[in-house]
């Protein structure tokens, strides 16, 4: 599985832990930056990772900014992206199992590196449950396509 990662300066503190979690999960890493703590704009990285996912270049994405909120909002503007802002292991598991999230976002100013590692490991180990959850994911797609529910 190929995992795209992208972050701004606020999320770079988690990047090494997240990359280690991806590697330990036996996944390939596609790193879209940033590569320093110099100020930069999170939408740029949300766009790169989101486009990699919807094009099929990547299977899933991990996004990092100061809180995880801004980068998740930006990613969710890309048609086909279901990015969940996660702060704990349960949310990481549910994002995958119930929401079929193809990306998650974490915050470097609110999540420590050890927790980020465990969140990513949990997310990558969890699979979509389907069933009743598929109908809900289908409704999300209908909303995204401007269709009535």
N, C-alpha and C positions, 0 to 999 in steps of 0.2 A: 504494500500500500504506500502511496506517495502522499506526504503531508506537507502542505505549504505553510510557511510561517512568515509573518510580517509584524513589525512593531515600529512604533515611534520612539522618541527619546525617553518617554515616561515608562515604557514597557521593557526597555532594553535590559533592565536589572533582572528580569525573569528569563531572558532569552537562552542563556546557557542551560538552565535547569529544564526548560521546555525542550530544547534540542536533545538533551540527554534522555528525557522521558520518551521522546519519539524514537531515538536510536535504540533504547532498551526495549521498546515495543516492536523491534525488528521492522521498522518502517523507514522508507527513504525520506530524506529531508530536502525540500526545495525552499531555500532561504531567499526571500525577497527584500531583506533589509529591515530596518536600518542597521548600520554597522558601527555606529558611534553614538555617544550621548549628546551630540549636537542637536539643537532644536530642529524639529521637522514636523510635518503634518500627517496625522494618522489616516486621513482619507486616502492619501496616496498608496499606503500599504494595504488598506482594506480593499482598494480597487485591484491591486496586483494579485493579491491572494484570491479574492472573489472570482476574478476572471480566470485564474488558473483552475479553480474548481469547476466552474460552469463549462469551460472548454474541454475538460477531461484530462488536462495536464496533471492535476492533483486530484486525489480522492476526497481529502478533507483539509481543513485549514485551522491553524491556531493563530489568533490575533492578540496583540498586546499593546496596550497604551497605559496611561496613568491609572485610570479606573477600569478600563475595559468597556465602558459605556459608549464613548464616542466612536471608537473603532467598530463596535458591534452595530451601531446605528448606521454608520457609513456602509458597512458590508451588506446590511440588509436592504440597501437601496438597489443592489445588483439583482436583477431577475434570476431566480433559481437559488439564491443563497438563503439559508436558514441558519443564522448565527445566533447562538445563545450566549448571553453574558453569564458566566458562572463564577461562583465564589466558594463553592465547597464540593465535596465528592458526590453527594447526593444529586446536586444540580447537574454535575457532569454526566452522571449515569442516566438521569432522566432526559437530558438533552438528546442523548443518543437513542435511548430505548423508546421514549414516548414521542419525541418531536422530530426524530430523524435529522437532527441538526448536522449540517455538513461543515460547520465551523463553530468554534467556541472562542470567546474573548475573555481575557483575564486582565487584571489591573496591577501594574507594578508598584503602585502606591498603596494598594489595599491587600495584596496577597504576598505572602513570603515565598521564597524560592522552594522550600521543601513542600509546601502545600501545592504550589503550582505544578511541581513534578508529579505529585499524587493525582491531582485533578486531570492532567493530561493522560497519565497512565490509565486512569479509570475511564475517561472518555473513549480512548482508543480501544480499550478492552470490551466496551459495551456495544451491543448491536441493537438495531431497530427491532422492536417487538412486533410491528405490523398489527394485524387484527383491527380492533376498534380505533387504534391510533392512526392507521392508514387513512381512514375516513377523515380524520381531523387534519392530517397533513395535506390531503387532497383539497380540503376546504381552504387551507392557507394558499395553495396554488391557485385556486379559483379567485380568491381575493386579489392575489398578485396579478392575475390576468384581467382584472376588472369585470369579472363575471358575478352574477347574483348568486347568493347562497340559497 
